[in-house]
């Protein structure tokens, strides 16, 4: 049967073992902390180097972009000047062509206007001549009609004057014959005796008068068909 150890010894051994374990744990923790700090420092240093590299690369890229932009700007400026000169030349050339075309069209329009004006003037002159001839013909017709009417009126006036003279002569003769018949009537007023008819004096008082009709007036009315 094994010899039993005293309780104090067992507790002492247990305490030493616990102390060793704690010490080992602390040592492991310190080593782990040191390794973690070393790794963190390494990561920080690596991140710093990467950041520096990125900054350097960004600066280099920015420099390259700026240089390229300046080069492109110079090229664009040169191209713009060239395009501006070309556009200016084209505009000048097109403007000259437009001016020349406008002048040509203006000359054509002027020629057409002159031809139209000439034709219009000739037509107006011909129409005016025609109207003048027609007016002269109408004036001649009116003058002829007026002359004929004047002649007819003159004949009518002469005829009316002759008819008036004949009528006046017949009336005077009839009056004389009537007066003579009245003088031979019985002064006592006897109406039994024969009396001469006024129509018997000269044969003019009862219808013997024949009016003088002008030549341009028909003696009888024309029959209408």
C-alpha atoms as an extended CHARMM CRD file, in Angstrom:
* protein
*
       225  EXT
         1         1  UNK       CA              0.0000000000        0.0000000000        0.0000000000  PROA      1               0.0000000000
         2         2  UNK       CA              1.4560000000        3.2540000000       -1.0450000000  PROA      2               0.0000000000
         3         3  UNK       CA              2.5260000000        5.7630000000        1.3840000000  PROA      3               0.0000000000
         4         4  UNK       CA              0.1090000000        8.6420000000        1.6610000000  PROA      4               0.0000000000
         5         5  UNK       CA              1.4710000000       12.1310000000        1.0940000000  PROA      5               0.0000000000
         6         6  UNK       CA              0.6390000000       14.8790000000        3.4520000000  PROA      6               0.0000000000
         7         7  UNK       CA             -2.0340000000       17.3520000000        2.2890000000  PROA      7               0.0000000000
         8         8  UNK       CA              0.3630000000       20.2650000000        2.5670000000  PROA      8               0.0000000000
         9         9  UNK       CA              2.7470000000       18.7450000000        0.1230000000  PROA      9               0.0000000000
        10        10  UNK       CA             -0.0170000000       18.0400000000       -2.3420000000  PROA      10              0.0000000000
        11        11  UNK       CA             -1.2570000000       21.6180000000       -2.1480000000  PROA      11              0.0000000000
        12        12  UNK       CA              2.2670000000       22.9320000000       -2.5720000000  PROA      12              0.0000000000
        13        13  UNK       CA              2.7950000000       20.8410000000       -5.6550000000  PROA      13              0.0000000000
        14        14  UNK       CA             -0.5400000000       21.9560000000       -7.0230000000  PROA      14              0.0000000000
        15        15  UNK       CA              0.3280000000       25.5920000000       -6.3940000000  PROA      15              0.0000000000
        16        16  UNK       CA              3.6560000000       25.2300000000       -8.1540000000  PROA      16              0.0000000000
        17        17  UNK       CA              1.9980000000       23.5690000000      -11.1250000000  PROA      17              0.0000000000
        18        18  UNK       CA             -0.6010000000       26.3270000000      -11.3210000000  PROA      18              0.0000000000
        19        19  UNK       CA              2.1290000000       28.9400000000      -11.0960000000  PROA      19              0.0000000000
        20        20  UNK       CA              4.0570000000       27.2130000000      -13.8550000000  PROA      20              0.0000000000
        21        21  UNK       CA              0.9320000000       27.0140000000      -15.9960000000  PROA      21              0.0000000000
        22        22  UNK       CA              0.1410000000       30.6880000000      -15.3910000000  PROA      22              0.0000000000
        23        23  UNK       CA              3.7080000000       31.6130000000      -16.1440000000  PROA      23              0.0000000000
        24        24  UNK       CA              3.6550000000       29.5430000000      -19.3110000000  PROA      24              0.0000000000
        25        25  UNK       CA              0.3450000000       31.1410000000      -20.2640000000  PROA      25              0.0000000000
        26        26  UNK       CA              1.6780000000       34.6220000000      -19.6030000000  PROA      26              0.0000000000
        27        27  UNK       CA              4.7910000000       33.8220000000      -21.5860000000  PROA      27              0.0000000000
        28        28  UNK       CA              2.6690000000       32.4720000000      -24.4420000000  PROA      28              0.0000000000
        29        29  UNK       CA              0.4510000000       35.5470000000      -24.2670000000  PROA      29              0.0000000000
        30        30  UNK       CA              3.4890000000       37.8460000000      -24.3170000000  PROA      30              0.0000000000
        31        31  UNK       CA              4.9220000000       35.9720000000      -27.2690000000  PROA      31              0.0000000000
        32        32  UNK       CA              1.5590000000       36.1040000000      -29.0480000000  PROA      32              0.0000000000
        33        33  UNK       CA              1.2850000000       39.8440000000      -28.2930000000  PROA      33              0.0000000000
        34        34  UNK       CA              4.7990000000       40.4460000000      -29.5880000000  PROA      34              0.0000000000
        35        35  UNK       CA              4.0330000000       38.4310000000      -32.7230000000  PROA      35              0.0000000000
        36        36  UNK       CA              0.7530000000       40.3020000000      -33.2130000000  PROA      36              0.0000000000
        37        37  UNK       CA              2.4690000000       43.6700000000      -32.7640000000  PROA      37              0.0000000000
        38        38  UNK       CA              5.2090000000       42.6070000000      -35.1620000000  PROA      38              0.0000000000
        39        39  UNK       CA              2.6460000000       41.5110000000      -37.6790000000  PROA      39              0.0000000000
        40        40  UNK       CA              0.6730000000       44.7170000000      -37.1850000000  PROA      40              0.0000000000
        41        41  UNK       CA              3.8310000000       46.7730000000      -37.6300000000  PROA      41              0.0000000000
        42        42  UNK       CA              4.6680000000       44.7850000000      -40.7390000000  PROA      42              0.0000000000
        43        43  UNK       CA              1.1350000000       45.2790000000      -42.0580000000  PROA      43              0.0000000000
        44        44  UNK       CA              1.2590000000       48.9800000000      -41.2510000000  PROA      44              0.0000000000
        45        45  UNK       CA              4.6460000000       49.3320000000      -42.9290000000  PROA      45              0.0000000000
        46        46  UNK       CA              3.3830000000       47.3640000000      -45.9130000000  PROA      46              0.0000000000
        47        47  UNK       CA              0.2440000000       49.5300000000      -46.0810000000  PROA      47              0.0000000000
        48        48  UNK       CA              2.3830000000       52.6700000000      -45.8450000000  PROA      48              0.0000000000
        49        49  UNK       CA              4.6220000000       51.4200000000      -48.6440000000  PROA      49              0.0000000000
        50        50  UNK       CA              1.5640000000       50.5220000000      -50.7070000000  PROA      50              0.0000000000
        51        51  UNK       CA              0.0660000000       53.9320000000      -50.0310000000  PROA      51              0.0000000000
        52        52  UNK       CA              3.3300000000       55.6030000000      -50.9940000000  PROA      52              0.0000000000
        53        53  UNK       CA              3.4560000000       53.4910000000      -54.1230000000  PROA      53              0.0000000000
        54        54  UNK       CA             -0.1390000000       54.3800000000      -54.9560000000  PROA      54              0.0000000000
        55        55  UNK       CA              0.4990000000       58.0640000000      -54.3170000000  PROA      55              0.0000000000
        56        56  UNK       CA              3.6050000000       57.8940000000      -56.5050000000  PROA      56              0.0000000000
        57        57  UNK       CA              1.7020000000       56.0150000000      -59.1890000000  PROA      57              0.0000000000
        58        58  UNK       CA             -1.1990000000       58.4790000000      -58.9600000000  PROA      58              0.0000000000
        59        59  UNK       CA              1.1650000000       61.4140000000      -59.2060000000  PROA      59              0.0000000000
        60        60  UNK       CA              2.9200000000       59.8040000000      -62.1630000000  PROA      60              0.0000000000
        61        61  UNK       CA             -0.4190000000       59.0060000000      -63.8120000000  PROA      61              0.0000000000
        62        62  UNK       CA             -1.6600000000       62.5400000000      -63.1400000000  PROA      62              0.0000000000
        63        63  UNK       CA              1.5410000000       63.9240000000      -64.6690000000  PROA      63              0.0000000000
        64        64  UNK       CA              1.0980000000       61.6810000000      -67.6760000000  PROA      64              0.0000000000
        65        65  UNK       CA             -2.5690000000       62.6670000000      -67.9860000000  PROA      65              0.0000000000
        66        66  UNK       CA             -1.6940000000       66.3360000000      -67.6940000000  PROA      66              0.0000000000
        67        67  UNK       CA              1.0380000000       65.9680000000      -70.3150000000  PROA      67              0.0000000000
        68        68  UNK       CA             -1.3270000000       64.0520000000      -72.6000000000  PROA      68              0.0000000000
        69        69  UNK       CA             -4.0440000000       66.6310000000      -72.0340000000  PROA      69              0.0000000000
        70        70  UNK       CA             -1.6660000000       69.4430000000      -72.8750000000  PROA      70              0.0000000000
        71        71  UNK       CA             -0.5440000000       67.5810000000      -75.9850000000  PROA      71              0.0000000000
        72        72  UNK       CA             -4.1300000000       66.9360000000      -77.0170000000  PROA      72              0.0000000000
        73        73  UNK       CA             -5.0240000000       70.5560000000      -76.2930000000  PROA      73              0.0000000000
        74        74  UNK       CA             -2.1310000000       71.6980000000      -78.4640000000  PROA      74              0.0000000000
        75        75  UNK       CA             -3.2450000000       69.3020000000      -81.2000000000  PROA      75              0.0000000000
        76        76  UNK       CA             -6.8460000000       70.4480000000      -80.8530000000  PROA      76              0.0000000000
        77        77  UNK       CA             -5.7510000000       74.0810000000      -80.9120000000  PROA      77              0.0000000000
        78        78  UNK       CA             -3.7660000000       73.4750000000      -84.0760000000  PROA      78              0.0000000000
        79        79  UNK       CA             -6.6430000000       71.4940000000      -85.5630000000  PROA      79              0.0000000000
        80        80  UNK       CA             -9.1200000000       74.1740000000      -84.5400000000  PROA      80              0.0000000000
        81        81  UNK       CA             -7.0340000000       76.8640000000      -86.1830000000  PROA      81              0.0000000000
        82        82  UNK       CA             -6.7200000000       74.7170000000      -89.2890000000  PROA      82              0.0000000000
        83        83  UNK       CA            -10.4660000000       73.9790000000      -89.2910000000  PROA      83              0.0000000000
        84        84  UNK       CA            -11.2460000000       77.6410000000      -88.7010000000  PROA      84              0.0000000000
        85        85  UNK       CA             -9.0320000000       78.6510000000      -91.6130000000  PROA      85              0.0000000000
        86        86  UNK       CA            -10.6020000000       75.9560000000      -93.8060000000  PROA      86              0.0000000000
        87        87  UNK       CA            -14.1360000000       76.9280000000      -92.7670000000  PROA      87              0.0000000000
        88        88  UNK       CA            -13.3000000000       80.5930000000      -93.3820000000  PROA      88              0.0000000000
        89        89  UNK       CA            -11.9780000000       79.7750000000      -96.8460000000  PROA      89              0.0000000000
        90        90  UNK       CA            -15.0370000000       77.6380000000      -97.6230000000  PROA      90              0.0000000000
        91        91  UNK       CA            -17.3670000000       80.3640000000      -96.3600000000  PROA      91              0.0000000000
        92        92  UNK       CA            -15.5430000000       82.9520000000      -98.4760000000  PROA      92              0.0000000000
        93        93  UNK       CA            -15.7130000000       80.6870000000     -101.5120000000  PROA      93              0.0000000000
        94        94  UNK       CA            -19.3900000000       79.8700000000     -100.9590000000  PROA      94              0.0000000000
        95        95  UNK       CA            -20.1620000000       83.5530000000     -100.3730000000  PROA      95              0.0000000000
        96        96  UNK       CA            -18.4790000000       84.4740000000     -103.6540000000  PROA      96              0.0000000000
        97        97  UNK       CA            -20.4380000000       81.7050000000     -105.4210000000  PROA      97              0.0000000000
        98        98  UNK       CA            -23.7080000000       82.9350000000     -103.8910000000  PROA      98              0.0000000000
        99        99  UNK       CA            -22.9550000000       86.5150000000     -104.9140000000  PROA      99              0.0000000000
       100       100  UNK       CA            -22.1130000000       85.3920000000     -108.4490000000  PROA      100             0.0000000000
       101       101  UNK       CA            -25.2890000000       83.3010000000     -108.6490000000  PROA      101             0.0000000000
       102       102  UNK       CA            -27.3430000000       86.2130000000     -107.3200000000  PROA      102             0.0000000000
       103       103  UNK       CA            -25.8560000000       88.5220000000     -109.9310000000  PROA      103             0.0000000000
       104       104  UNK       CA            -26.5720000000       85.9810000000     -112.6750000000  PROA      104             0.0000000000
       105       105  UNK       CA            -30.1600000000       85.5570000000     -111.5360000000  PROA      105             0.0000000000
       106       106  UNK       CA            -30.5410000000       89.3330000000     -111.2750000000  PROA      106             0.0000000000
       107       107  UNK       CA            -29.2650000000       89.7020000000     -114.8510000000  PROA      107             0.0000000000
       108       108  UNK       CA            -31.7170000000       87.0350000000     -116.0410000000  PROA      108             0.0000000000
       109       109  UNK       CA            -34.5940000000       88.6810000000     -114.1920000000  PROA      109             0.0000000000
       110       110  UNK       CA            -33.6390000000       92.0540000000     -115.6520000000  PROA      110             0.0000000000
       111       111  UNK       CA            -33.5290000000       90.5910000000     -119.1780000000  PROA      111             0.0000000000
       112       112  UNK       CA            -36.8950000000       88.8990000000     -118.6780000000  PROA      112             0.0000000000
       113       113  UNK       CA            -38.3180000000       92.1360000000     -117.2780000000  PROA      113             0.0000000000
       114       114  UNK       CA            -37.0130000000       94.0990000000     -120.2460000000  PROA      114             0.0000000000
       115       115  UNK       CA            -38.5120000000       91.5860000000     -122.7110000000  PROA      115             0.0000000000
       116       116  UNK       CA            -41.8110000000       91.5900000000     -120.8330000000  PROA      116             0.0000000000
       117       117  UNK       CA            -41.8220000000       95.3840000000     -120.6510000000  PROA      117             0.0000000000
       118       118  UNK       CA            -41.0760000000       95.5840000000     -124.3870000000  PROA      118             0.0000000000
       119       119  UNK       CA            -43.8640000000       93.1310000000     -125.2030000000  PROA      119             0.0000000000
       120       120  UNK       CA            -46.2320000000       94.9270000000     -122.8470000000  PROA      120             0.0000000000
       121       121  UNK       CA            -45.3220000000       98.2820000000     -124.3850000000  PROA      121             0.0000000000
       122       122  UNK       CA            -45.8250000000       96.9380000000     -127.9050000000  PROA      122             0.0000000000
       123       123  UNK       CA            -49.1410000000       95.3720000000     -126.9150000000  PROA      123             0.0000000000
       124       124  UNK       CA            -50.2190000000       98.5950000000     -125.2270000000  PROA      124             0.0000000000
       125       125  UNK       CA            -49.2190000000      100.6370000000     -128.2850000000  PROA      125             0.0000000000
       126       126  UNK       CA            -51.0850000000       98.2350000000     -130.5970000000  PROA      126             0.0000000000
       127       127  UNK       CA            -54.1540000000       98.3250000000     -128.3320000000  PROA      127             0.0000000000
       128       128  UNK       CA            -53.9270000000      102.1130000000     -128.0830000000  PROA      128             0.0000000000
       129       129  UNK       CA            -53.6880000000      102.3840000000     -131.8860000000  PROA      129             0.0000000000
       130       130  UNK       CA            -56.6680000000      100.0580000000     -132.2170000000  PROA      130             0.0000000000
       131       131  UNK       CA            -58.6660000000      102.0860000000     -129.7180000000  PROA      131             0.0000000000
       132       132  UNK       CA            -57.6890000000      105.3320000000     -131.4700000000  PROA      132             0.0000000000
       133       133  UNK       CA            -58.7820000000      103.9140000000     -134.8450000000  PROA      133             0.0000000000
       134       134  UNK       CA            -62.0300000000      102.7130000000     -133.3150000000  PROA      134             0.0000000000
       135       135  UNK       CA            -62.5730000000      106.0820000000     -131.6600000000  PROA      135             0.0000000000
       136       136  UNK       CA            -61.9380000000      107.8400000000     -134.9540000000  PROA      136             0.0000000000
       137       137  UNK       CA            -64.3220000000      105.4870000000     -136.7330000000  PROA      137             0.0000000000
       138       138  UNK       CA            -66.9660000000      106.0810000000     -134.0730000000  PROA      138             0.0000000000
       139       139  UNK       CA            -66.3340000000      109.8190000000     -134.2560000000  PROA      139             0.0000000000
       140       140  UNK       CA            -66.7110000000      109.6760000000     -138.0330000000  PROA      140             0.0000000000
       141       141  UNK       CA            -69.9140000000      107.6390000000     -137.6660000000  PROA      141             0.0000000000
       142       142  UNK       CA            -71.2530000000      110.0300000000     -135.0450000000  PROA      142             0.0000000000
       143       143  UNK       CA            -70.2550000000      112.9970000000     -137.2000000000  PROA      143             0.0000000000
       144       144  UNK       CA            -71.9480000000      111.3950000000     -140.2040000000  PROA      144             0.0000000000
       145       145  UNK       CA            -75.0520000000      110.6190000000     -138.1630000000  PROA      145             0.0000000000
       146       146  UNK       CA            -75.0310000000      114.1630000000     -136.7950000000  PROA      146             0.0000000000
       147       147  UNK       CA            -74.6470000000      115.6040000000     -140.2690000000  PROA      147             0.0000000000
       148       148  UNK       CA            -77.4610000000      113.4360000000     -141.6090000000  PROA      148             0.0000000000
       149       149  UNK       CA            -79.6380000000      114.2880000000     -138.6100000000  PROA      149             0.0000000000
       150       150  UNK       CA            -78.8920000000      117.9720000000     -139.0620000000  PROA      150             0.0000000000
       151       151  UNK       CA            -79.8160000000      117.6990000000     -142.7400000000  PROA      151             0.0000000000
       152       152  UNK       CA            -83.0070000000      115.8250000000     -141.8540000000  PROA      152             0.0000000000
       153       153  UNK       CA            -83.8880000000      118.3820000000     -139.1880000000  PROA      153             0.0000000000
       154       154  UNK       CA            -83.2700000000      121.1370000000     -141.6920000000  PROA      154             0.0000000000
       155       155  UNK       CA            -85.5890000000      119.3940000000     -144.2000000000  PROA      155             0.0000000000
       156       156  UNK       CA            -88.1550000000      118.8750000000     -141.4600000000  PROA      156             0.0000000000
       157       157  UNK       CA            -87.9080000000      122.5420000000     -140.4910000000  PROA      157             0.0000000000
       158       158  UNK       CA            -88.3440000000      123.6230000000     -144.1250000000  PROA      158             0.0000000000
       159       159  UNK       CA            -91.2650000000      121.2240000000     -144.5270000000  PROA      159             0.0000000000
       160       160  UNK       CA            -92.9190000000      122.4650000000     -141.3420000000  PROA      160             0.0000000000
       161       161  UNK       CA            -92.4220000000      126.0540000000     -142.4590000000  PROA      161             0.0000000000
       162       162  UNK       CA            -93.9190000000      125.3250000000     -145.8890000000  PROA      162             0.0000000000
       163       163  UNK       CA            -96.7890000000      123.4080000000     -144.3430000000  PROA      163             0.0000000000
       164       164  UNK       CA            -97.3850000000      126.2580000000     -141.9250000000  PROA      164             0.0000000000
       165       165  UNK       CA            -97.3770000000      128.7760000000     -144.7840000000  PROA      165             0.0000000000
       166       166  UNK       CA            -99.7690000000      126.6100000000     -146.8170000000  PROA      166             0.0000000000
       167       167  UNK       CA           -102.0110000000      126.0790000000     -143.8070000000  PROA      167             0.0000000000
       168       168  UNK       CA           -101.9730000000      129.7650000000     -142.9990000000  PROA      168             0.0000000000
       169       169  UNK       CA           -102.8270000000      130.5970000000     -146.6080000000  PROA      169             0.0000000000
       170       170  UNK       CA           -105.6890000000      128.0680000000     -146.6170000000  PROA      170             0.0000000000
       171       171  UNK       CA           -107.0230000000      129.3800000000     -143.3100000000  PROA      171             0.0000000000
       172       172  UNK       CA           -106.8410000000      132.9260000000     -144.6270000000  PROA      172             0.0000000000
       173       173  UNK       CA           -108.6600000000      131.9300000000     -147.8320000000  PROA      173             0.0000000000
       174       174  UNK       CA           -111.2760000000      130.0360000000     -145.8440000000  PROA      174             0.0000000000
       175       175  UNK       CA           -111.7640000000      133.0170000000     -143.5580000000  PROA      175             0.0000000000
       176       176  UNK       CA           -112.1880000000      135.3370000000     -146.5130000000  PROA      176             0.0000000000
       177       177  UNK       CA           -114.6600000000      132.9790000000     -148.1800000000  PROA      177             0.0000000000
       178       178  UNK       CA           -116.6220000000      132.6450000000     -144.9240000000  PROA      178             0.0000000000
       179       179  UNK       CA           -116.6890000000      136.3680000000     -144.4440000000  PROA      179             0.0000000000
       180       180  UNK       CA           -117.9110000000      136.8520000000     -148.0100000000  PROA      180             0.0000000000
       181       181  UNK       CA           -120.6880000000      134.3000000000     -147.4650000000  PROA      181             0.0000000000
       182       182  UNK       CA           -121.7570000000      136.0150000000     -144.2500000000  PROA      182             0.0000000000
       183       183  UNK       CA           -121.9730000000      139.3670000000     -146.0050000000  PROA      183             0.0000000000
       184       184  UNK       CA           -124.3920000000      138.0230000000     -148.6260000000  PROA      184             0.0000000000
       185       185  UNK       CA           -126.7320000000      136.5520000000     -146.0220000000  PROA      185             0.0000000000
       186       186  UNK       CA           -130.1750000000      138.2730000000     -145.5690000000  PROA      186             0.0000000000
       187       187  UNK       CA           -129.8260000000      141.0840000000     -143.0620000000  PROA      187             0.0000000000
       188       188  UNK       CA           -133.1590000000      140.1000000000     -141.4890000000  PROA      188             0.0000000000
       189       189  UNK       CA           -131.6690000000      136.8740000000     -140.3470000000  PROA      189             0.0000000000
       190       190  UNK       CA           -133.6470000000      134.6410000000     -142.7540000000  PROA      190             0.0000000000
       191       191  UNK       CA           -132.0720000000      131.2560000000     -142.6230000000  PROA      191             0.0000000000
       192       192  UNK       CA           -134.1700000000      129.8200000000     -145.4570000000  PROA      192             0.0000000000
       193       193  UNK       CA           -131.7640000000      130.9200000000     -148.1600000000  PROA      193             0.0000000000
       194       194  UNK       CA           -128.9590000000      128.6840000000     -149.2090000000  PROA      194             0.0000000000
       195       195  UNK       CA           -125.6100000000      129.1860000000     -147.5740000000  PROA      195             0.0000000000
       196       196  UNK       CA           -122.2940000000      128.3740000000     -148.9920000000  PROA      196             0.0000000000
       197       197  UNK       CA           -120.2940000000      125.8670000000     -147.1010000000  PROA      197             0.0000000000
       198       198  UNK       CA           -116.9410000000      127.0880000000     -145.8390000000  PROA      198             0.0000000000
       199       199  UNK       CA           -115.5240000000      123.9920000000     -147.3890000000  PROA      199             0.0000000000
       200       200  UNK       CA           -116.4460000000      125.3340000000     -150.7940000000  PROA      200             0.0000000000
       201       201  UNK       CA           -114.0300000000      128.2110000000     -150.5750000000  PROA      201             0.0000000000
       202       202  UNK       CA           -111.0600000000      127.2220000000     -152.5150000000  PROA      202             0.0000000000
       203       203  UNK       CA           -111.6630000000      123.5720000000     -151.6100000000  PROA      203             0.0000000000
       204       204  UNK       CA           -109.1850000000      123.7950000000     -148.7340000000  PROA      204             0.0000000000
       205       205  UNK       CA           -111.2210000000      124.1610000000     -145.5740000000  PROA      205             0.0000000000
       206       206  UNK       CA           -112.7560000000      120.6600000000     -145.6550000000  PROA      206             0.0000000000
       207       207  UNK       CA           -109.7110000000      118.5490000000     -146.3870000000  PROA      207             0.0000000000
       208       208  UNK       CA           -108.0460000000      119.9900000000     -149.4460000000  PROA      208             0.0000000000
       209       209  UNK       CA           -104.8030000000      120.5950000000     -147.4940000000  PROA      209             0.0000000000
       210       210  UNK       CA           -101.9600000000      118.2560000000     -148.4210000000  PROA      210             0.0000000000
       211       211  UNK       CA            -98.9860000000      118.5670000000     -146.0570000000  PROA      211             0.0000000000
       212       212  UNK       CA            -95.4690000000      118.6140000000     -147.4280000000  PROA      212             0.0000000000
       213       213  UNK       CA            -93.6740000000      115.5120000000     -146.0580000000  PROA      213             0.0000000000
       214       214  UNK       CA            -89.8370000000      115.4950000000     -146.0200000000  PROA      214             0.0000000000
       215       215  UNK       CA            -88.0580000000      112.8990000000     -148.0980000000  PROA      215             0.0000000000
       216       216  UNK       CA            -86.4960000000      111.0810000000     -145.1260000000  PROA      216             0.0000000000
       217       217  UNK       CA            -89.9730000000      110.4880000000     -143.5370000000  PROA      217             0.0000000000
       218       218  UNK       CA            -92.1580000000      107.9010000000     -145.3000000000  PROA      218             0.0000000000
       219       219  UNK       CA            -95.6140000000      109.1570000000     -146.2850000000  PROA      219             0.0000000000
       220       220  UNK       CA            -97.1810000000      105.9250000000     -145.0890000000  PROA      220             0.0000000000
       221       221  UNK       CA            -96.1640000000      103.8140000000     -142.1240000000  PROA      221             0.0000000000
       222       222  UNK       CA            -94.0870000000      100.8010000000     -142.9980000000  PROA      222             0.0000000000
       223       223  UNK       CA            -95.6550000000       97.4260000000     -142.5770000000  PROA      223             0.0000000000
       224       224  UNK       CA            -93.9340000000       95.1990000000     -140.1010000000  PROA      224             0.0000000000
       225       225  UNK       CA            -93.5110000000       91.5800000000     -141.0210000000  PROA      225             0.0000000000
